[in-house]
Amino acid sequence: MKDVNILKNAGIDVAKGLEILGDMEMYDETLNDFLEESDNRLPKMETFKKNNDMENYAILAHSMKSDSKYLGFTRLAELSLDHEMEGKANNSNYINEHYDELMAEAYRIINVVKQYLGK
């Protein structure tokens, strides 16, 4: 059985996620979806950043923000929002200066979720 304390001890607000998603079964399914989407989303964000395509970068940052809010990834949601807004403002300097911080938090969350799900 999955130990929800793995998530909670990593600062994930599971209760917030359950308010939105209803039960642990749906929460776990959504965690799986987040992992699968991250495999696609994060490399695309890197490409858009490198190509200075702030419009598409902002779209993916928005998507990550939304997923993070649903799942209780508070810090990742905050960072993603910042990147979304700065991407919409075409502020590539901000994106480049703070990209590593965003990715570090994204990968931290991914690793915690993988540990929780036993992957």
C-alpha positions, 0 to 999 in steps of 0.5 A: 500500500502507498504511504501518503506520508511520503507525499506529506513529508515532502510538503505536498498538500494532499488534503488540498488535492483531495478537496478537488479530486475527491478520493485517493483513487482519483488522486493517485490516477491524477498523479500518474497522469502528471508523471506521464505528462511531465515526460512530455512537457518538461523536454518541450519547455526546455526546447521552447526556452532554448528557441525563445518561444515564450508563447508556447513556454507560457502555455506549458507553464500554465498547464504545469501550474494547473496540475500542481494546484490540483495535486497540492504541489504548492511551491511548484504551482507558485513557480509555474505561475511566475514562469507563465506570467513572465512567458506571457510578458515575453520576458526570456531573461526571467525565464532563463535566470529562474529556469533551473529553480523551476526544474529543480522543484519539478524534478523533486516533485516527480521523484517524490511521486515516483517513490510514493507510487513505487515506480 
